[in-house]
């Protein structure tokens, strides 16, 4: 299985997924996004990135699934997902997304040169008040 | 079925929009597309979604974020993209499921709400609304991206 989803306790949920260029390309083929940042490694290095970049919306998908896991069917009617991307996810990275008891979302990748573990996305995945 | 590429202007196919060409308050025209069960299946595969989560009262639904792949269609039809745009923030409010066992015609429209320069980077902010053809609100979105110049 390509990814691992665990409920580590009653309050904190976690989702892990390994990014590959194949997955970036698959998302890009559906998304229709032709931005060079997603497929041209040399261009991305020139811009100061570690490699090609996964689509931000692709990185957001675990935050939606974690909200659905927590709130079930209500999330389809009142789900609120807001994220800010603070760093890239590149091929080879394992994205770990955590939803805490207060509905905060933090996603990280490990082994980033010069940084160690880097936060790549923060936000909320919660319910709008009825 | 409407593939997102059919309703988006692709990067690199036109000169693209410079930061100074975005106009705060500009309305973006309505874009219509059809989300089919096939598109939903392809989306779940692409994001490695968890099938068991997409059920509402026993009926299969699409992951609500399937709307993401169409998000920039209305924006890019009015403001064709240049290469190197980076998504910075997004907020989605989901209001109604998209059912997985039928095709759904969706209409997306929006407007530019802000543009600003911060730490020498140029940002554009806009918001949009996804509605079914019968007027049912499916989701609202607010997005900020940076334009490389």
Interface residues (C-beta under 8 A of the other chain):
Chain A: X2 X3 X5 X17 X23 X26 X27 X30 X31 X32 X33 X34 X35 X36 X37 X47 X55 X56 X57 X58 X60 X61 X64 X65 X68 X69 X73 X75 X76 X77 X78 X79 X80 X81 X82 X83 X84 X85 X128
Chain B: X3 X4 X5 X6 X8 X10 X11 X12 X13 X39 X42 X43 X45 X46 X47 X48 X49 X50 X53 X54 X55 X56 X57 X61 X63 X64 X65 X68 X69 X71 X72 X81 X83 X84 X85 X86 X87 X88 X89 X90 X91 X92 X93 X94 X95 X96 X97
